[in-house]
Amino acid sequence: MKKNIGLIGFGVMGTVIAPRLINNGYSVLVYDIGADARARAETAGCTVSATPSEVAQKASIILISLPKPEHVTGVVRDGDDCLLSGAMQGSVIIDTSTVDPLTSQENAKVAEALGVGYLDCPVLGRPVACGNWTLPTGGDPKYISMVEPVLKTFAANILHVGPSGQGNAVKLLNNLMFGAINTITCEVFALCAQIGMEPKQFFETVSSSGAGTVSKLFLELGPKIVGGDFATIFSIDNLQKDVGLAIAMAQQSAIDLPFSQAGQNLNEKAQAAGLGQEDSSALVKICGKPQ
């Protein structure tokens, strides 16, 4: 009999995780509030459940992939149909979402009081790289050993980085760097157009130079900006959310992040201009314009 794995959220990440699980012999039980997502899950060969509680009653390992901290907390421990209302003792909940450390710490405390393990296990890597992802993982290492075969179906590296919340901290720190590179790349291309430098020429010159400024993100964003292709890989809305969580994490430690805040101001300006659902490279559209 195939082992059941729960999957809460069939969005961008859930969509690529599920086939990996199925191809490795697992049955995937999905819960998602969206009718379109539920239909896609069924088409992908998953079984759709009516509530998170129903998933937890049938699966001892449950993955979560949701947009925001409040969504995660709501699914885990709010209401009669939450995961913890149906979870069996000895189950493990694995949150792959990008949330703040405090959210994971609070959820883990409630879960473990009920005999349920909890790991914060956010993804480092693009959806297209599923299978080669790195998962910085916070929580009790004993739970990692229990779920490692499942995680290895969609990740190449599972790294224990500390107690509950530390996986989230790694992800937010990483996304601060993403935000900084994204902002400066978009500003540079906006400036190209204003000084008469052909953006394509600039990209081709720098990308082939071996300069220390050439990052994988620059190599991805450059062609999108040059070609006017703003199809979403990682949206401005998601970037603004992640940078906001990281800035809030810093504020809790009385750390000021003026550079990140400046980039966040541009993210919010792009959202106000209706660009939130476009790719982060679309920030170029508002860079250089009067504040």
C-alpha positions in Angstrom: 0.0 0.0 0.0 1.2 3.5 -0.9 2.0 5.8 2.1 -0.1 8.9 2.3 1.5 12.3 2.3 -0.5 15.4 3.1 0.0 18.6 1.1 -1.7 21.8 2.2 -1.6 24.3 -0.6 -1.4 23.5 -4.3 0.1 26.7 -5.5 3.4 27.4 -7.3 5.5 25.1 -5.0 2.8 22.5 -4.2 2.3 22.0 -7.9 5.9 20.9 -8.5 6.3 19.0 -5.2 3.2 16.7 -5.8 4.5 15.0 -9.0 7.8 14.3 -7.2 6.0 12.5 -4.4 3.7 10.6 -6.7 6.6 9.5 -8.9 8.3 8.1 -5.8 5.4 5.9 -4.9 3.5 8.1 -2.4 -0.2 9.0 -2.5 -0.8 12.7 -2.1 -3.7 14.1 -0.1 -4.3 17.8 -1.0 -6.2 20.5 0.7 -6.5 23.9 -0.9 -9.2 26.6 -0.5 -9.2 27.4 -4.3 -11.4 25.5 -6.7 -8.9 25.8 -9.5 -6.1 24.5 -7.3 -8.2 21.5 -6.3 -9.0 20.7 -9.9 -5.3 20.9 -10.8 -4.5 18.6 -7.9 -7.0 16.0 -9.1 -5.6 16.2 -12.6 -2.1 15.7 -11.3 -3.2 12.4 -9.6 -3.7 13.7 -6.1 -6.7 13.0 -3.8 -8.5 16.2 -2.7 -9.6 16.4 1.0 -12.4 18.6 2.4 -10.5 19.9 5.4 -6.9 20.1 6.8 -8.2 17.9 9.6 -9.2 15.2 7.1 -5.7 15.3 5.7 -4.1 14.9 9.1 -6.4 11.9 9.9 -5.0 10.0 6.9 -1.4 11.1 6.6 1.3 11.1 9.3 3.6 13.4 7.3 2.0 16.7 6.2 3.7 19.3 4.0 2.5 22.9 4.0 3.1 25.4 1.2 1.1 28.6 1.8 1.6 32.3 1.1 1.6 34.1 4.5 2.2 33.4 8.2 -1.5 33.9 9.0 -2.5 31.3 6.4 -0.1 28.8 8.0 -1.2 29.4 11.5 -4.8 29.2 10.5 -4.4 25.8 8.8 -2.2 24.4 11.6 -4.1 25.4 14.8 -7.1 27.6 14.3 -10.6 26.1 14.3 -12.3 22.7 14.5 -11.0 21.6 11.1 -7.3 22.5 11.5 -4.4 20.1 11.1 -3.9 19.7 14.8 -7.5 18.8 15.4 -7.0 15.7 13.4 -3.3 14.9 13.6 -2.2 11.6 15.1 0.5 11.5 17.8 3.8 10.9 16.2 2.9 12.8 13.0 5.2 15.4 11.6 4.1 18.7 10.0 6.7 20.3 7.6 6.1 23.9 6.7 7.9 24.8 3.4 6.3 28.3 3.4 8.2 31.5 3.7 7.1 32.8 7.1 8.7 34.5 10.1 10.5 32.5 12.9 8.0 33.4 15.6 5.2 31.8 13.6 7.0 28.5 13.4 8.1 28.7 17.0 4.5 29.2 18.2 3.1 26.5 15.9 5.8 24.1 17.0 5.1 24.7 20.7 1.4 23.9 20.3 2.1 20.9 18.0 4.7 19.3 20.2 2.4 19.6 23.3 0.0 17.3 21.4 2.8 14.9 20.4 3.1 16.2 16.9 6.5 17.1 15.4 6.9 20.4 13.6 9.7 21.6 11.2 10.2 24.9 9.4 11.6 23.8 6.1 11.5 26.7 3.6 12.8 26.3 0.0 16.0 27.8 -1.4 15.5 27.5 -5.1 13.2 28.3 -8.0 10.2 26.1 -8.8 11.9 24.9 -12.0 14.8 23.6 -9.8 12.5 21.2 -7.8 14.6 18.1 -7.1 17.7 20.2 -6.5 16.4 22.5 -3.8 18.1 23.2 -0.5 15.9 23.1 2.6 17.4 24.9 5.6 15.5 23.2 8.4 14.6 24.3 11.9 13.3 22.1 14.7 14.2 18.9 16.5 16.6 16.8 14.4 14.8 13.6 15.3 11.9 14.7 13.1 14.2 15.3 10.2 15.3 11.7 10.2 11.7 10.6 10.3 10.7 12.6 7.2 14.0 12.7 5.2 13.0 10.1 2.6 10.0 12.3 1.7 12.0 15.5 1.6 14.6 13.9 -0.6 12.0 13.3 -3.3 12.0 17.1 -4.1 15.2 18.4 -2.5 18.9 17.6 -2.9 20.1 19.2 0.4 18.3 19.0 3.8 20.3 21.0 6.3 19.5 21.3 10.0 20.3 24.9 10.8 19.1 25.1 14.4 16.0 25.1 16.6 12.5 26.0 15.5 12.4 29.2 13.4 16.0 29.1 12.2 15.1 27.6 8.8 12.8 30.6 8.4 15.6 33.0 9.5 17.9 31.5 6.8 15.2 32.0 4.1 14.5 35.6 5.1 18.1 36.5 5.2 18.5 34.9 1.8 15.6 36.9 0.4 17.0 40.1 1.7 20.0 39.5 -0.6 17.6 38.6 -3.4 15.8 41.8 -2.9 19.0 43.9 -3.0 20.2 42.2 -6.2 16.8 42.6 -7.8 16.6 46.3 -6.9 20.1 47.3 -8.1 19.7 45.2 -11.3 16.5 46.9 -12.2 17.9 50.4 -11.3 21.0 49.8 -13.5 18.8 48.8 -16.5 16.6 51.8 -16.0 19.6 54.0 -16.0 21.0 52.4 -19.2 18.0 53.6 -21.1 18.4 57.2 -19.8 22.1 57.6 -20.6 21.9 56.1 -24.1 23.4 52.7 -23.3 21.7 49.9 -25.2 20.5 47.5 -22.4 21.2 44.4 -24.5 24.8 45.6 -25.1 25.3 46.3 -21.4 24.0 42.9 -20.4 26.0 41.0 -23.0 29.2 42.9 -22.0 28.9 42.4 -18.3 27.5 38.9 -18.3 30.4 37.6 -20.3 33.0 39.6 -18.4 33.7 37.3 -15.4 33.2 40.4 -13.2 32.4 39.7 -9.5 29.1 41.5 -10.0 27.6 38.8 -12.2 25.2 36.7 -10.2 22.8 34.0 -11.2 20.0 36.4 -10.6 21.5 39.1 -12.8 21.8 36.4 -15.5 18.1 35.6 -15.1 16.7 39.1 -14.8 18.8 40.7 -17.6 17.2 38.9 -20.5 13.8 39.3 -19.1 14.2 43.1 -18.8 15.9 43.4 -22.2 13.1 41.4 -23.8 10.3 43.0 -21.9 9.3 39.6 -20.6 7.8 40.1 -17.2 6.0 36.7 -16.9 6.1 35.8 -13.3 8.7 33.6 -11.8 8.8 35.3 -8.5 6.3 38.1 -8.1 6.8 41.6 -6.7 4.0 40.8 -4.2 5.9 37.8 -2.9 9.1 39.8 -2.8 7.5 42.6 -0.8 6.0 40.1 1.6 9.3 38.3 2.2 11.4 41.5 2.6 8.7 42.9 4.9 9.0 39.8 7.1 12.8 40.1 7.2 12.7 43.8 8.1 10.3 43.0 10.9 12.6 40.2 12.1 15.4 42.7 12.2 13.3 45.3 14.1 12.6 42.7 16.8 16.4 42.6 17.3 16.7 46.4 17.1 18.6 46.2 13.9 18.1 48.9 11.2 18.2 47.8 7.5 18.2 51.1 5.6 19.3 49.5 2.3 16.7 46.8 2.4 14.1 49.4 3.4 14.9 51.5 0.4 14.4 48.5 -1.9 11.1 47.8 0.0 9.9 51.3 -0.8 10.4 50.6 -4.5 8.6 47.2 -4.1 5.6 49.0 -2.5 5.7 51.7 -5.2 5.5 49.0 -7.8 2.5 47.4 -6.0 0.8 50.8 -5.9 1.3 51.0 -9.7 -0.5 47.7 -10.2 2.6 45.6 -10.8 2.4 43.3 -7.8 1.5 40.1 -9.7 4.3 40.7 -12.3 7.8 39.2 -12.0 10.2 41.0 -9.7 12.1 42.1 -12.8 9.1 44.4 -13.5 10.5 46.7 -10.8 12.5 48.3 -13.7 9.2 49.9 -14.8 9.2 52.3 -11.9 13.0 52.6 -11.1 14.3 56.1 -11.8 10.9 57.7 -11.7 10.2 60.5 -9.3 9.3 59.3 -5.8 
